[in-house]
Amino acid sequence: MVDLQHGEPWDVLVIGAGPAGALASLDLARRGLKVLLVEKRSFPRWKVCGSCFNAQAQAALAAVGQGHLLESLGGRPLRRLRLGLGGRETTCALPPGRALSRSRFDQALVEAAVSAGAVFRPLTTAQLDAAAPHTCARTRSVCLRQGQQQELVQAAVVLVAAGLANRSLEQEPSARTRISPRSRLGAGCVLAGAHSHWQEGTIHMAVGRQGYVGLVQVEDGSLNLAAAFDRALLQECGGAAAAAGQVLAEAGFPAIPELAEADWQSTPALSRRTTPLAGHRFLVLGDAAGYVEPFTGEGMGWALAAATAATPLVMEGTGSWQPAIERRWRQLHRQRIGRRQLLCRGLALALRHPTSSRGLFWAASHLPSLPQRLLRCP
């Protein structure tokens, strides 16, 4: 691997070019910091995701001068939630949002970060160095690997935004990821062509006894499908396509013949929590920090909000790193992200039980403004 920046330390090294990592890189680079953004996959790439951007996500983009991005990329306005449960369905209003494919959004955000001055290195994995850092050290060592080559680089601050399957902290003695025993697994696909039944501007959500399926039209008219299933359902059905078909049928939604031929991707267990969220000269953000089953664009909102929240602490930490920075990041993350994740965790638990599921359906049917109020909660 070519020696990056002639061996000079970076102000910030960002691991993972998803929404959290790319937006953080953009924000920090435009403030004049030397930023290296590394990503294990090549871009553009498709990723299992609901492709929905809610008000929290849009506010985070606007905060770094990218308020126009979703619209300029053709993101389709979202206004409604169509909920199907037990053969019945109801439609209610949502706070304004947009639907845009992750492949187009992620690529554009990385390009914006590069335009702002960040250096982007795809097909590169990164891991914090195993050597115990000295608390007085001005940088943190990170091992980069590209194929069979590797290199040790230095950065004043490392942002770990490497997603659900994050392995960048494996050599960090105190780092732990706890996965909920009942966590569902994510799966998704993209269905091309006309889909007249699945109205544009609407998130279609089918709720079954062992999972749920969300569908939304994105910028090119294709139908993005993202689902969460119990492990038992995937085993019984023999895969995600049949599991999605069963959930759609339970909800009373029409069958989608193309499911069997679709190119499906899956995710690791969704519900997880990483500790610590910060250590000597590093912060953890995005999906790598912890995740629960999201709804109506919440996952994207968490990632982008975390990126903007981290900026002041990173700016401070590139100079003198103090343990107070780690404490403040844990507090900020709990305030900005943890509270909203708690709401989604409660909804996910409620949807697992028939009685509470019917109660939520009744509330959505008779109190159509309730979803708006819930999703606007800070």
C-alpha positions as CSV (number, residue, x, y, z in Angstrom):
1,M,0.0,0.0,0.0
2,V,1.3,3.5,-0.9
3,D,2.3,5.5,2.2
4,L,-0.6,7.9,2.7
5,Q,0.2,11.6,3.2
6,H,3.9,10.7,3.4
7,G,3.5,9.3,6.9
8,E,2.2,12.5,8.3
9,P,-0.6,12.1,10.9
10,W,-4.1,12.8,9.9
11,D,-6.4,15.0,11.9
12,V,-9.2,12.5,11.6
13,L,-9.4,9.0,10.3
14,V,-13.0,7.8,9.6
15,I,-13.7,4.1,9.3
16,G,-16.8,3.4,7.2
17,A,-18.2,5.5,4.3
18,G,-21.9,4.9,5.1
19,P,-24.1,7.9,6.0
20,A,-22.5,8.6,9.4
21,G,-18.9,8.3,8.3
22,A,-19.4,10.2,5.0
23,L,-21.3,13.0,6.6
24,A,-18.8,13.4,9.4
25,S,-15.9,13.4,6.8
26,L,-17.7,16.1,4.8
27,D,-18.4,18.3,7.9
28,L,-14.8,18.0,9.2
29,A,-13.1,18.5,5.9
30,R,-15.0,21.6,5.1
31,R,-13.8,23.0,8.5
32,G,-10.2,22.6,7.3
33,L,-9.2,19.3,8.9
34,K,-7.1,16.6,7.1
35,V,-9.6,13.7,6.8
36,L,-9.0,10.2,5.6
37,L,-12.1,8.2,4.9
38,V,-11.7,4.4,4.5
39,E,-14.3,1.9,3.4
40,K,-14.0,-1.9,3.0
41,R,-16.3,-2.1,0.0
42,S,-16.2,-0.5,-3.4
43,F,-18.6,2.3,-4.3
44,P,-21.3,2.7,-5.5
45,R,-22.9,-0.2,-3.6
46,W,-26.3,-1.3,-2.6
47,K,-27.2,-1.9,1.0
48,V,-30.1,-3.3,2.9
49,C,-32.0,-0.2,4.1
50,G,-35.5,1.2,4.0
51,S,-34.2,4.1,1.9
52,C,-36.4,6.6,3.9
53,F,-35.1,9.9,5.1
54,N,-37.2,11.5,7.9
55,A,-37.1,15.0,9.3
56,Q,-34.1,14.2,11.6
57,A,-32.1,13.0,8.7
58,Q,-33.0,16.1,6.6
59,A,-32.1,18.4,9.4
60,A,-28.7,16.8,9.8
61,L,-28.0,17.2,6.1
62,A,-29.1,20.9,6.1
63,A,-26.8,21.5,9.1
64,V,-23.7,20.8,6.9
65,G,-25.0,22.6,3.8
66,Q,-26.5,19.6,2.1
67,G,-30.2,20.4,2.5
68,H,-30.6,20.2,-1.2
69,L,-29.0,16.8,-1.7
70,L,-32.0,14.5,-1.5
71,E,-34.2,16.6,-3.8
72,S,-31.3,17.1,-6.3
73,L,-30.8,13.3,-6.5
74,G,-34.5,12.8,-7.3
75,G,-35.6,11.6,-3.8
76,R,-39.3,11.2,-3.8
77,P,-41.4,13.0,-1.2
78,L,-43.0,10.8,1.5
79,R,-46.2,11.8,3.2
80,R,-48.1,8.6,4.2
81,L,-47.7,5.4,6.1
82,R,-49.9,2.4,4.9
83,L,-50.1,-0.2,7.7
84,G,-51.3,-3.7,7.1
85,L,-52.0,-6.1,10.0
86,G,-54.1,-9.3,10.2
87,G,-55.8,-8.7,6.8
88,R,-56.8,-5.1,7.6
89,E,-55.1,-1.9,6.6
90,T,-55.1,1.8,7.5
91,T,-53.3,4.9,6.1
92,C,-52.1,7.8,8.2
93,A,-50.0,10.9,7.6
94,L,-46.3,11.1,8.2
95,P,-44.0,14.1,8.8
96,P,-42.5,15.1,5.4
97,G,-39.7,12.8,4.3
98,R,-38.0,11.5,1.1
99,A,-37.2,8.1,-0.4
100,L,-33.9,7.7,-2.1
101,S,-31.8,4.6,-2.9
102,R,-28.8,4.1,-0.7
103,S,-26.5,3.4,-3.6
104,R,-27.2,6.9,-5.1
105,F,-27.2,8.7,-1.7
106,D,-24.1,7.1,-0.3
107,Q,-22.1,7.8,-3.5
108,A,-23.2,11.4,-3.6
109,L,-22.3,12.0,0.1
110,V,-18.8,10.5,-0.4
111,E,-18.3,12.7,-3.5
112,A,-19.3,15.7,-1.5
113,A,-16.8,14.8,1.2
114,V,-14.0,14.4,-1.4
115,S,-15.0,17.8,-2.9
116,A,-14.6,19.3,0.5
117,G,-11.1,17.9,0.8
118,A,-11.4,14.5,2.4
119,V,-9.3,11.6,1.0
120,F,-11.3,8.5,0.2
121,R,-9.8,5.0,0.1
122,P,-12.2,2.2,-0.8
123,L,-11.5,-1.6,-0.5
124,T,-9.6,-0.8,2.7
125,T,-10.2,-2.3,6.2
126,A,-9.1,-0.6,9.3
127,Q,-8.5,-1.7,12.9
128,L,-7.3,0.3,15.9
129,D,-3.8,-0.8,16.8
130,A,-3.5,-3.4,19.5
131,A,-0.7,-1.6,21.3
132,A,-2.0,0.2,24.4
133,P,-2.0,3.9,23.7
134,H,-0.3,6.4,26.0
135,T,-2.8,8.8,27.4
136,C,-0.4,11.7,26.6
137,A,0.0,10.5,23.0
138,R,-1.1,13.1,20.4
139,T,-2.3,10.4,17.9
140,R,-3.9,7.0,17.7
141,S,-2.5,4.2,15.5
142,V,-4.7,2.4,13.0
143,C,-3.7,-0.6,10.9
144,L,-5.0,-0.3,7.3
145,R,-5.2,-3.3,5.0
146,Q,-5.8,-3.4,1.3
147,G,-5.5,-6.9,-0.1
148,Q,-2.2,-8.4,1.2
149,Q,-0.7,-5.0,2.0
150,Q,-0.9,-3.2,5.3
151,E,0.2,0.0,6.8
152,L,0.1,1.7,10.2
153,V,-1.1,5.3,10.1
154,Q,-1.6,7.9,12.8
155,A,-4.6,10.1,13.4
156,A,-5.4,12.6,16.1
157,V,-9.0,11.3,16.3
158,V,-10.6,8.1,14.9
159,L,-14.3,7.9,14.1
160,V,-15.5,4.3,14.0
161,A,-18.6,4.2,11.8
162,A,-18.1,0.8,10.3
163,G,-21.7,-0.5,10.5
164,L,-23.4,-3.4,12.1
165,A,-20.6,-5.9,11.3
166,N,-17.9,-3.5,12.7
167,R,-14.6,-5.3,13.5
168,S,-12.5,-2.2,13.9
169,L,-12.4,-2.4,17.7
170,E,-11.5,-6.1,18.0
171,Q,-8.1,-5.3,19.5
172,E,-9.5,-2.7,21.9
173,P,-9.6,-4.6,25.3
174,S,-12.7,-2.9,26.7
175,A,-14.8,-3.0,23.5
176,R,-17.9,-5.3,23.6
177,T,-20.9,-5.7,21.4
178,R,-24.0,-7.2,23.0
179,I,-26.6,-8.7,20.7
180,S,-30.1,-9.2,21.9
181,P,-31.0,-12.9,22.1
182,R,-34.3,-12.2,20.4
183,S,-32.9,-9.9,17.7
184,R,-34.4,-10.2,14.3
185,L,-32.3,-10.4,11.1
186,G,-32.6,-7.9,8.3
187,A,-33.1,-8.6,4.7
188,G,-33.8,-6.6,1.6
189,C,-34.0,-6.4,-2.2
190,V,-34.8,-4.0,-5.0
191,L,-37.6,-4.8,-7.5
192,A,-37.4,-3.0,-10.8
193,G,-40.3,-2.2,-13.1
194,A,-43.7,-0.8,-12.6
195,H,-45.5,-1.4,-9.3
196,S,-48.8,0.3,-9.6
197,H,-50.2,-1.2,-6.4
198,W,-47.4,0.3,-4.2
199,Q,-48.3,4.0,-4.4
200,E,-45.5,6.6,-4.6
201,G,-45.1,8.8,-1.6
202,T,-46.1,6.1,0.8
203,I,-44.3,3.7,3.1
204,H,-46.1,0.4,2.9
205,M,-45.6,-1.6,6.1
206,A,-46.8,-5.2,6.4
207,V,-46.7,-6.6,10.0
208,G,-46.8,-10.3,10.6
209,R,-46.4,-12.5,13.6
210,Q,-42.7,-13.1,13.0
211,G,-41.5,-10.1,11.2
212,Y,-42.4,-7.1,9.1
213,V,-41.8,-5.9,5.6
214,G,-41.5,-2.3,4.4
215,L,-41.8,-1.2,0.8
216,V,-41.3,2.2,-0.8
217,Q,-40.8,3.6,-4.3
218,V,-37.4,5.3,-4.8
219,E,-36.2,7.8,-7.4
220,D,-36.1,5.5,-10.4
221,G,-39.5,4.0,-9.8
222,S,-38.1,0.7,-8.5
223,L,-39.5,-0.8,-5.3
224,N,-37.1,-0.9,-2.3
225,L,-38.0,-3.7,0.1
226,A,-36.5,-3.9,3.6
227,A,-37.6,-6.4,6.2
228,A,-36.9,-7.8,9.7
229,F,-37.6,-11.5,10.4
230,D,-37.4,-13.8,13.4
231,R,-34.7,-16.5,12.8
232,A,-37.4,-19.2,13.1
233,L,-39.4,-17.7,10.2
234,L,-36.4,-17.7,8.0
235,Q,-35.7,-21.3,8.8
236,E,-39.3,-22.4,8.4
237,C,-39.6,-20.6,5.0
238,G,-36.1,-21.5,3.7
239,G,-35.1,-18.0,3.0
240,A,-36.0,-14.3,2.9
241,A,-38.2,-14.4,-0.3
242,A,-40.6,-16.9,1.1
243,A,-40.6,-15.2,4.6
244,A,-41.5,-11.9,3.0
245,G,-44.3,-13.5,1.0
246,Q,-45.7,-15.0,4.2
247,V,-45.6,-11.6,6.1
248,L,-47.3,-9.9,3.1
249,A,-50.0,-12.5,3.0
250,E,-50.6,-12.3,6.8
251,A,-51.0,-8.5,6.5
252,G,-53.4,-8.8,3.6
253,F,-51.1,-7.2,1.1
254,P,-51.0,-8.6,-2.4
255,A,-48.3,-11.2,-3.4
256,I,-45.2,-10.0,-5.3
257,P,-44.2,-12.8,-7.8
258,E,-40.8,-11.2,-8.4
259,L,-39.7,-11.9,-4.8
260,A,-38.4,-15.4,-5.6
261,E,-36.1,-14.1,-8.4
262,A,-34.9,-11.0,-6.6
263,D,-31.3,-10.5,-5.5
264,W,-31.6,-10.6,-1.7
265,Q,-29.1,-9.4,0.8
266,S,-29.1,-9.9,4.5
267,T,-27.8,-8.2,7.6
268,P,-26.4,-9.4,10.9
269,A,-28.7,-9.4,14.0
270,L,-30.2,-5.9,14.2
271,S,-30.7,-5.3,17.9
272,R,-27.3,-4.7,19.5
273,R,-25.4,-2.3,21.7
274,T,-21.6,-1.4,21.7
275,T,-19.6,-0.4,24.7
276,P,-17.8,1.8,25.2
277,L,-18.9,4.5,22.8
278,A,-15.6,6.3,23.2
279,G,-12.0,5.6,24.3
280,H,-8.7,7.2,24.0
281,R,-8.9,9.4,20.8
282,F,-11.8,7.5,19.3
283,L,-15.6,7.8,19.1
284,V,-18.1,5.2,17.9
285,L,-21.1,6.4,15.9
286,G,-23.7,5.2,13.4
287,D,-24.8,1.6,13.3
288,A,-21.5,0.6,14.9
289,A,-22.6,2.3,18.2
290,G,-25.8,0.2,18.5
291,Y,-29.0,-0.5,16.7
292,V,-32.6,-1.5,17.1
293,E,-35.3,-2.3,14.6
294,P,-36.0,1.0,12.9
295,F,-39.2,2.4,11.4
296,T,-40.0,5.1,8.7
297,G,-36.4,6.3,8.3
298,E,-35.3,6.3,11.9
299,G,-32.1,4.4,11.2
300,M,-30.9,7.0,8.7
301,G,-31.8,9.8,11.0
302,W,-29.8,8.3,13.9
303,A,-26.7,7.9,11.7
304,L,-26.7,11.4,10.2
305,A,-27.6,13.1,13.5
306,A,-24.7,11.3,15.2
307,A,-22.3,12.6,12.6
308,T,-23.2,16.2,13.1
309,A,-23.2,15.8,16.9
310,A,-19.7,14.5,16.9
311,T,-18.1,17.4,15.0
312,P,-17.5,19.8,18.0
313,L,-15.9,17.0,20.1
314,V,-13.7,16.0,17.2
315,M,-12.6,19.5,16.6
316,E,-11.6,19.8,20.3
317,G,-10.0,16.4,20.3
318,T,-7.6,17.0,17.4
319,G,-5.9,19.4,19.8
320,S,-5.8,18.1,23.3
321,W,-7.7,14.9,24.1
322,Q,-9.3,14.8,27.5
323,P,-11.4,12.0,29.2
324,A,-14.2,14.6,29.4
325,I,-14.6,14.3,25.6
326,E,-15.5,10.6,26.0
327,R,-18.0,11.3,28.7
328,R,-19.6,14.1,26.7
329,W,-19.9,11.9,23.7
330,R,-21.7,9.2,25.7
331,Q,-24.1,11.9,27.0
332,L,-24.7,13.4,23.6
333,H,-25.3,10.0,22.0
334,R,-27.8,9.1,24.7
335,Q,-29.7,12.5,24.3
336,R,-29.7,12.7,20.5
337,I,-29.9,9.0,19.5
338,G,-30.6,6.8,22.6
339,R,-34.0,8.4,23.3
340,R,-35.3,7.9,19.8
341,Q,-34.0,4.3,19.7
342,L,-35.9,3.7,23.0
343,L,-39.1,4.6,21.2
344,C,-38.3,2.2,18.3
345,R,-37.4,-0.5,20.8
346,G,-40.8,-0.2,22.4
347,L,-42.6,-0.3,19.1
348,A,-40.7,-3.3,18.0
349,L,-41.5,-5.2,21.2
350,A,-45.2,-4.2,21.0
351,L,-45.4,-5.5,17.4
352,R,-44.2,-8.9,18.5
353,H,-47.4,-9.5,20.5
354,P,-50.9,-9.9,18.9
355,T,-52.7,-7.9,21.6
356,S,-50.4,-4.9,21.6
357,S,-50.1,-5.0,17.8
358,R,-53.9,-4.8,17.5
359,G,-53.9,-1.9,20.0
360,L,-51.3,0.0,17.9
361,F,-53.3,-0.6,14.7
362,W,-56.5,0.7,16.4
363,A,-54.6,3.8,17.6
364,A,-53.3,4.4,14.1
365,S,-56.7,3.9,12.6
366,H,-58.6,6.1,15.0
367,L,-55.9,8.7,15.9
368,P,-54.3,9.4,12.5
369,S,-52.1,12.2,13.9
370,L,-50.5,9.9,16.4
371,P,-47.7,8.6,14.2
372,Q,-46.8,12.2,13.3
373,R,-46.6,13.2,17.0
374,L,-44.6,10.1,17.9
375,L,-42.1,10.5,15.1
376,R,-41.6,14.2,15.8
377,C,-40.6,13.6,19.5
378,P,-37.1,14.8,20.2
